[in-house]
């Protein structure tokens, strides 16, 4: 994310720049790297420190926060909190739109499959999981205690990624790559 910091009646010190960068980094992670640019204007009016932050996100979304306080850290924190609230609201709208679109596609998909006859199978992504190193026995114990159908793990003895799956007869099957 490009950042432009402007000081009006204020000198931008490295410490002040670090506070701004740290706060914007948290917002960037919250927005999943969809923020394009940020403009920060710091100005001092008598004993008031005013921080005005504007973030331009994808799809022409503008997030704006204004913070006032007696210290720079407090005013920057206040402006970032306002933007974080706006970002949460925007992100929830994005997620709702994705869910609604996925539901609409799922309803229409069987009708298209019936029309096409033998349509290609759909690929549905599962949530990502961490591949942990363990022995085959540990993997069997872990899979036996869950309702999952398979477990991907790093085989500690061969140091390769292996898959342990539940067979129809109740036993477990092991898939190891041929190296």
N, C-alpha and C positions, 0 to 999 in steps of 0.2 A: 504494500500500500504506500503510495506517495504521500508524504506529509509536508505541509507548508506551515511553518510557525512564524507568526508576525507579532512583534512587540510594539505597542503604542505607549510611549512614555515609559518603556520597560526595556531593560537589557536582558536578552535571553541567555541565561547562564547554562553551563553544561548540566548542573544539577536539576534545573528546571526542565531542560530538554529531556533528561532521563525520566523524570516523573511523567511527562507527557507521553514519551515513547512506551513506557511500561503500561500506562492506562490504555493507550491505543492498541497495544499488543493483545491485551485481554479482550477488547472489543473485536479485534480481528479474528481471534479464535472463536468468539461467540458467533460471529457471522460466517464462520467456515470459509474464510478467505474470499468473501464476496465483496468486501469493501475495496473500492477503486482508489479513492484518495481521501485525504483528511486535511482540513484547513483549521488551524488553531490561531485565534487572535487573543492576545493577552493585553489588557490595558489597565492602567492604574488611574483611578479618579479619587483624588485626595487620599483617604484612608481605606478606600474600597479597592479590592482586587477583583477584576472581572475577567472570566475566562469564557470565551465563546468558541464552541467547537462545532464544525459542520463536517459530516461524513457523507460522501457520495458512494452509494452501494449500487450493485447491478440493477438493471431494469429502471434506471432513473429514479431510484429511491434516495431521498435526502433525509438524513437524520441530523437534528440540530439540538444542541444543549447549551444553556446559558447558566453559568454558576457565579455567584458572588460570595465574597467572604473577606475576612481580615488577613488571610494568608493565601498564598498561591496554591498550596496543596489542597486546602479546603475548597477553594473555588473550582479547581480542576476536577477534583473528586466529585463535586456536585454536578458539574456539567456532564461528566462521564456517566454518572448514575442515571441522569435523564436520558442520555443516548442509549444506555443499556436497556432501559425499560422500553424504549421505542424499538430497539433491535429485537427484543424478545417477542413483542407484539408482531413485528414484521415476519420473524422466523416462524411463528406459529401459523400465520396466514399462509406462508409458503408450504408448510407441512400439511395443512388442511387441504390446500389445492392439490397436492400430490396424492393424498389419500382419496379425495373425491375422483380424481382422474383415474386412479388405479381401480376403484370400484366400478366406474363406468366401463372401463376396458374389460373387466372381468365379466360383467353382465353381457356385453356384446360378443365376447369371444366365443362362447358355445354356439351362438347362432351362426357366426361366420364359419365355424368348424363344421357344422352340419351342412352348410351350403357347399363348402369346398370339398367335402368328402374326407379325404385323408390329409388333413392339415399337419404341418410340422408341429412337434410338441413344443410347448412354451418352456422357457428357462426362467425359473424363479430363484432369485438370489437369496441365500440364507444369510443371517447375520454373521459377521466375521467372528472367528474364535481364535484364541491364542493357542498355538501349537506348543505344548509343554513336553519336555523330555521325561520319559518314564519307561519302565519295563513293560513287557507284554502282560505280565500278571497284574501289575498296577492298573493298566488300562482295562483289563477284564473286570477287576473289582469296581472301577469307576463306572464302566458301562453297565454293569449288573445292577448298580444302585440307582440308575436313572431310567426314564422311559424313552430315552433317545434310541435311535436305530443304528447309529454308528458313532465312532470317535476317531478323530484325526489326532495323532500324537507323534512325537519325535522318539523313535525307538532308541533307547539308551545303549543297547548292545551293538546295534549296527550303525547308529548315528544317521539314519535315514527317516524320512517321513513315512509313516505307516498308517493304515486304516483298519480298525477293528469294527466289525459289523455284526449285528444280531441276525442269525439265520432263522428260517421258518421253523426248523425243528427245535429251536430253543438254544442251540449251541452258538458259539461265536466263530466268525470267519476272520482271517487275517490276510490283508493285502499288503504286500511289500514290493517296492520297486525292484526291477531287475537291473542291477548296476554292473 
